[in-house]
Amino acid sequence: MDTREERIKRRAYEIWEREGRPTGREQEHWDQAVQEIEAEGSENERGPVVPDPTVADGSKSSTD
């Protein structure tokens, strides 16, 4: 499994390439990668979206 730092390095490199490989922006790319990886982690921690059972799905009429 990838460590957090390896994922950040990979993402920072992807950002650097996507922006045309500019020089002198290493810290900016690293910081952006950290933010993106952390955002992904918090999204994964929430778990799958489960439908609200109190909301009718339209398959039954309200008079059932």
N, CA, C and O atoms as a GROMACS GRO file, in nm:
protein
  256
    1MET      N    1   0.084  -0.119   0.000
    1MET     CA    2   0.000   0.000   0.000
    1MET      C    3   0.088   0.125   0.000
    1MET      O    4   0.194   0.128   0.063
    2ASP      N    5   0.043   0.227  -0.072
    2ASP     CA    6   0.119   0.350  -0.078
    2ASP      C    7   0.111   0.426   0.054
    2ASP      O    8   0.007   0.430   0.119
    3THR      N    9   0.223   0.485   0.090
    3THR     CA   10   0.218   0.572   0.206
    3THR      C   11   0.161   0.705   0.163
    3THR      O   12   0.154   0.736   0.044
    4ARG      N   13   0.119   0.782   0.260
    4ARG     CA   14   0.062   0.914   0.231
    4ARG      C   15   0.164   1.000   0.155
    4ARG      O   16   0.129   1.068   0.059
    5GLU      N   17   0.289   0.996   0.198
    5GLU     CA   18   0.393   1.077   0.133
    5GLU      C   19   0.413   1.036  -0.013
    5GLU      O   20   0.432   1.121  -0.100
    6GLU      N   21   0.408   0.906  -0.041
    6GLU     CA   22   0.424   0.860  -0.179
    6GLU      C   23   0.309   0.909  -0.266
    6GLU      O   24   0.330   0.949  -0.381
    7ARG      N   25   0.187   0.907  -0.211
    7ARG     CA   26   0.072   0.956  -0.286
    7ARG      C   27   0.084   1.105  -0.313
    7ARG      O   28   0.050   1.152  -0.422
    8ILE      N   29   0.131   1.179  -0.214
    8ILE     CA   30   0.149   1.324  -0.231
    8ILE      C   31   0.255   1.351  -0.337
    8ILE      O   32   0.236   1.437  -0.424
    9LYS      N   33   0.367   1.279  -0.330
    9LYS     CA   34   0.473   1.297  -0.430
    9LYS      C   35   0.421   1.273  -0.571
    9LYS      O   36   0.446   1.351  -0.663
   10ARG      N   37   0.347   1.165  -0.586
   10ARG     CA   38   0.294   1.130  -0.717
   10ARG      C   39   0.197   1.238  -0.766
   10ARG      O   40   0.201   1.277  -0.883
   11ARG      N   41   0.110   1.285  -0.677
   11ARG     CA   42   0.014   1.388  -0.715
   11ARG      C   43   0.084   1.520  -0.748
   11ARG      O   44   0.047   1.586  -0.845
   12ALA      N   45   0.184   1.558  -0.670
   12ALA     CA   46   0.258   1.682  -0.697
   12ALA      C   47   0.327   1.674  -0.834
   12ALA      O   48   0.331   1.772  -0.908
   13TYR      N   49   0.380   1.558  -0.866
   13TYR     CA   50   0.443   1.538  -0.996
   13TYR      C   51   0.341   1.551  -1.108
   13TYR      O   52   0.369   1.612  -1.211
   14GLU      N   53   0.223   1.494  -1.088
   14GLU     CA   54   0.117   1.504  -1.189
   14GLU      C   55   0.077   1.650  -1.210
   14GLU      O   56   0.056   1.693  -1.324
   15ILE      N   57   0.065   1.726  -1.102
   15ILE     CA   58   0.030   1.867  -1.111
   15ILE      C   59   0.139   1.942  -1.186
   15ILE      O   60   0.110   2.024  -1.274
   16TRP      N   61   0.265   1.914  -1.153
   16TRP     CA   62   0.379   1.978  -1.218
   16TRP      C   63   0.378   1.952  -1.368
   16TRP      O   64   0.398   2.044  -1.448
   17GLU      N   65   0.354   1.828  -1.406
   17GLU     CA   66   0.348   1.794  -1.549
   17GLU      C   67   0.230   1.863  -1.617
   17GLU      O   68   0.244   1.917  -1.727
   18ARG      N   69   0.115   1.859  -1.553
   18ARG     CA   70  -0.007   1.918  -1.611
   18ARG      C   71   0.010   2.067  -1.635
   18ARG      O   72  -0.046   2.122  -1.730
   19GLU      N   73   0.088   2.134  -1.550
   19GLU     CA   74   0.109   2.278  -1.563
   19GLU      C   75   0.228   2.313  -1.652
   19GLU      O   76   0.270   2.429  -1.658
   20GLY      N   77   0.283   2.214  -1.722
   20GLY     CA   78   0.390   2.241  -1.818
   20GLY      C   79   0.530   2.236  -1.760
   20GLY      O   80   0.623   2.293  -1.818
   21ARG      N   81   0.547   2.170  -1.647
   21ARG     CA   82   0.677   2.152  -1.582
   21ARG      C   83   0.748   2.284  -1.549
   21ARG      O   84   0.866   2.300  -1.583
   22PRO      N   85   0.679   2.376  -1.485
   22PRO     CA   86   0.744   2.504  -1.451
   22PRO      C   87   0.847   2.486  -1.340
   22PRO      O   88   0.836   2.395  -1.257
   23THR      N   89   0.947   2.571  -1.338
   23THR     CA   90   1.048   2.565  -1.233
   23THR      C   91   1.010   2.661  -1.121
   23THR      O   92   0.940   2.760  -1.143
   24GLY      N   93   1.056   2.631  -1.001
   24GLY     CA   94   1.038   2.719  -0.888
   24GLY      C   95   0.902   2.714  -0.821
   24GLY      O   96   0.871   2.800  -0.738
   25ARG      N   97   0.819   2.616  -0.854
   25ARG     CA   98   0.686   2.608  -0.794
   25ARG      C   99   0.666   2.477  -0.719
   25ARG      O  100   0.553   2.431  -0.701
   26GLU      N  101   0.775   2.417  -0.677
   26GLU     CA  102   0.768   2.288  -0.610
   26GLU      C  103   0.680   2.291  -0.486
   26GLU      O  104   0.597   2.202  -0.466
   27GLN      N  105   0.697   2.393  -0.403
   27GLN     CA  106   0.620   2.402  -0.279
   27GLN      C  107   0.472   2.420  -0.308
   27GLN      O  108   0.387   2.362  -0.240
   28GLU      N  109   0.441   2.501  -0.407
   28GLU     CA  110   0.302   2.523  -0.446
   28GLU      C  111   0.236   2.392  -0.490
   28GLU      O  112   0.124   2.361  -0.451
   29HIS      N  113   0.309   2.315  -0.572
   29HIS     CA  114   0.256   2.187  -0.619
   29HIS      C  115   0.243   2.088  -0.504
   29HIS      O  116   0.146   2.013  -0.497
   30TRP      N  117   0.339   2.088  -0.415
   30TRP     CA  118   0.333   1.998  -0.300
   30TRP      C  119   0.211   2.032  -0.214
   30TRP      O  120   0.136   1.943  -0.174
   31ASP      N  121   0.193   2.161  -0.185
   31ASP     CA  122   0.081   2.203  -0.102
   31ASP      C  123  -0.053   2.168  -0.166
   31ASP      O  124  -0.146   2.124  -0.098
   32GLN      N  125  -0.062   2.188  -0.296
   32GLN     CA  126  -0.186   2.153  -0.367
   32GLN      C  127  -0.211   2.003  -0.360
   32GLN      O  128  -0.324   1.959  -0.340
   33ALA      N  129  -0.105   1.925  -0.376
   33ALA     CA  130  -0.118   1.780  -0.369
   33ALA      C  131  -0.164   1.736  -0.230
   33ALA      O  132  -0.250   1.648  -0.218
   34VAL      N  133  -0.110   1.797  -0.125
   34VAL     CA  134  -0.150   1.765   0.012
   34VAL      C  135  -0.300   1.792   0.028
   34VAL      O  136  -0.372   1.709   0.084
   35GLN      N  137  -0.345   1.907  -0.019
   35GLN     CA  138  -0.486   1.942  -0.006
   35GLN      C  139  -0.575   1.842  -0.079
   35GLN      O  140  -0.678   1.800  -0.027
   36GLU      N  141  -0.535   1.804  -0.200
   36GLU     CA  142  -0.616   1.710  -0.278
   36GLU      C  143  -0.621   1.572  -0.212
   36GLU      O  144  -0.727   1.510  -0.206
   37ILE      N  145  -0.507   1.524  -0.164
   37ILE     CA  146  -0.501   1.393  -0.100
   37ILE      C  147  -0.584   1.394   0.028
   37ILE      O  148  -0.657   1.298   0.056
   38GLU      N  149  -0.574   1.501   0.106
   38GLU     CA  150  -0.652   1.509   0.229
   38GLU      C  151  -0.801   1.514   0.199
   38GLU      O  152  -0.881   1.453   0.270
   39ALA      N  153  -0.840   1.585   0.094
   39ALA     CA  154  -0.981   1.593   0.055
   39ALA      C  155  -1.032   1.455   0.014
   39ALA      O  156  -1.144   1.417   0.049
   40GLU      N  157  -0.951   1.381  -0.060
   40GLU     CA  158  -0.989   1.246  -0.100
   40GLU      C  159  -1.007   1.157   0.022
   40GLU      O  160  -1.101   1.078   0.029
   41GLY      N  161  -0.918   1.170   0.118
   41GLY     CA  162  -0.926   1.090   0.239
   41GLY      C  163  -1.052   1.117   0.317
   41GLY      O  164  -1.116   1.024   0.367
   42SER      N  165  -1.090   1.244   0.330
   42SER     CA  166  -1.211   1.276   0.406
   42SER      C  167  -1.334   1.229   0.332
   42SER      O  168  -1.434   1.193   0.395
   43GLU      N  169  -1.331   1.229   0.199
   43GLU     CA  170  -1.444   1.178   0.122
   43GLU      C  171  -1.459   1.028   0.145
   43GLU      O  172  -1.571   0.978   0.159
   44ASN      N  173  -1.349   0.956   0.148
   44ASN     CA  174  -1.353   0.812   0.166
   44ASN      C  175  -1.397   0.774   0.307
   44ASN      O  176  -1.457   0.668   0.326
   45GLU      N  177  -1.369   0.858   0.405
   45GLU     CA  178  -1.405   0.827   0.542
   45GLU      C  179  -1.554   0.836   0.565
   45GLU      O  180  -1.607   0.775   0.659
   46ARG      N  181  -1.624   0.911   0.482
   46ARG     CA  182  -1.767   0.927   0.501
   46ARG      C  183  -1.844   0.801   0.464
   46ARG      O  184  -1.956   0.781   0.512
   47GLY      N  185  -1.787   0.717   0.383
   47GLY     CA  186  -1.853   0.594   0.344
   47GLY      C  187  -1.947   0.615   0.228
   47GLY      O  188  -1.959   0.725   0.176
   48PRO      N  189  -2.014   0.507   0.188
   48PRO     CA  190  -2.104   0.516   0.074
   48PRO      C  191  -2.229   0.596   0.107
   48PRO      O  192  -2.271   0.604   0.222
   49VAL      N  193  -2.286   0.655   0.004
   49VAL     CA  194  -2.410   0.729   0.021
   49VAL      C  195  -2.524   0.628   0.026
   49VAL      O  196  -2.539   0.546  -0.065
   50VAL      N  197  -2.604   0.636   0.131
   50VAL     CA  198  -2.716   0.545   0.149
   50VAL      C  199  -2.844   0.626   0.132
   50VAL      O  200  -2.857   0.734   0.190
   51PRO      N  201  -2.938   0.576   0.054
   51PRO     CA  202  -3.064   0.649   0.037
   51PRO      C  203  -3.135   0.669   0.169
   51PRO      O  204  -3.131   0.583   0.257
   52ASP      N  205  -3.200   0.783   0.181
   52ASP     CA  206  -3.278   0.814   0.300
   52ASP      C  207  -3.406   0.732   0.297
   52ASP      O  208  -3.487   0.751   0.206
   53PRO      N  209  -3.429   0.642   0.392
   53PRO     CA  210  -3.548   0.555   0.389
   53PRO      C  211  -3.678   0.632   0.411
   53PRO      O  212  -3.786   0.579   0.383
   54THR      N  213  -3.671   0.755   0.459
   54THR     CA  214  -3.793   0.832   0.482
   54THR      C  215  -3.842   0.903   0.358
   54THR      O  216  -3.951   0.960   0.357
   55VAL      N  217  -3.761   0.899   0.250
   55VAL     CA  218  -3.800   0.963   0.125
   55VAL      C  219  -3.858   0.857   0.033
   55VAL      O  220  -3.795   0.754   0.009
   56ALA      N  221  -3.979   0.883  -0.019
   56ALA     CA  222  -4.044   0.788  -0.109
   56ALA      C  223  -3.966   0.778  -0.238
   56ALA      O  224  -3.917   0.879  -0.290
   57ASP      N  225  -3.952   0.656  -0.290
   57ASP     CA  226  -3.878   0.636  -0.413
   57ASP      C  227  -3.967   0.638  -0.536
   57ASP      O  228  -3.918   0.620  -0.648
   58GLY      N  229  -4.096   0.659  -0.519
   58GLY     CA  230  -4.188   0.667  -0.632
   58GLY      C  231  -4.245   0.533  -0.672
   58GLY      O  232  -4.333   0.528  -0.758
   59SER      N  233  -4.198   0.424  -0.613
   59SER     CA  234  -4.249   0.291  -0.653
   59SER      C  235  -4.382   0.259  -0.584
   59SER      O  236  -4.454   0.171  -0.630
   60LYS      N  237  -4.414   0.328  -0.476
   60LYS     CA  238  -4.541   0.305  -0.406
   60LYS      C  239  -4.619   0.436  -0.403
   60LYS      O  240  -4.561   0.545  -0.397
   61SER      N  241  -4.747   0.425  -0.406
   61SER     CA  242  -4.826   0.547  -0.393
   61SER      C  243  -4.841   0.580  -0.247
   61SER      O  244  -4.823   0.494  -0.161
   62SER      N  245  -4.874   0.703  -0.217
   62SER     CA  246  -4.884   0.746  -0.078
   62SER      C  247  -5.009   0.689  -0.010
   62SER      O  248  -5.024   0.704   0.111
   63THR      N  249  -5.098   0.624  -0.086
   63THR     CA  250  -5.220   0.567  -0.027
   63THR      C  251  -5.206   0.420   0.008
   63THR      O  252  -5.304   0.359   0.052
   64ASP      N  253  -5.089   0.360  -0.010
   64ASP     CA  254  -5.068   0.217   0.019
   64ASP      C  255  -5.079   0.189   0.165
   64ASP      O  256  -5.064   0.074   0.208
   0.00000   0.00000   0.00000
